[in-house]
Amino acid sequence: MNVFKLTPHFYLREFECPCCGTVMMDEYFIGMLEKLRVEISLPIKINSGYRCRAYQKALKLARYEITGVMPPLPKIPFHTEGVAADIRIMDRPILNDDIQMLNDIGFTGIGISTSGWAHLDSGHDTIQTWKYSY
């Protein structure tokens, strides 16, 4: 079990791939999440951290079964590279107003969901923002 404490607020187990338990997260990216946690002074739940390639593919197929539309896999699936996480800030949604703060911390991929969670990554060369309708 991955009980190793990565930062004052995050444990390795929070970033495990749900299908195999593997964790290969980038240390700098974890530092960015810690910086966010300190900045907002609220707990952050990691909904999805590292994903092995098999799990990434399974998610794509599951989305197809639900929507009937095959979503494209990104050229570089940042979850499989350890530089992405889907998060939820406890007790408040992530809003468009948070984009500048997230970018100032160093996140270059920022996807905000209408249900209050966000995808954050540090894998893009330039700042990319988008919306999820779920």
Secondary structure as UniProt FT lines:
FT   HELIX           12..15
FT   TURN            18..20
FT   HELIX           27..40
FT   STRAND          44..48
FT   HELIX           53..67
FT   HELIX           78..81
FT   STRAND          84..89
FT   TURN            90..91
FT   HELIX           96..98
FT   HELIX           99..105
FT   STRAND          109..113
FT   TURN            114..115
FT   STRAND          118..121
FT   STRAND          128..132
//
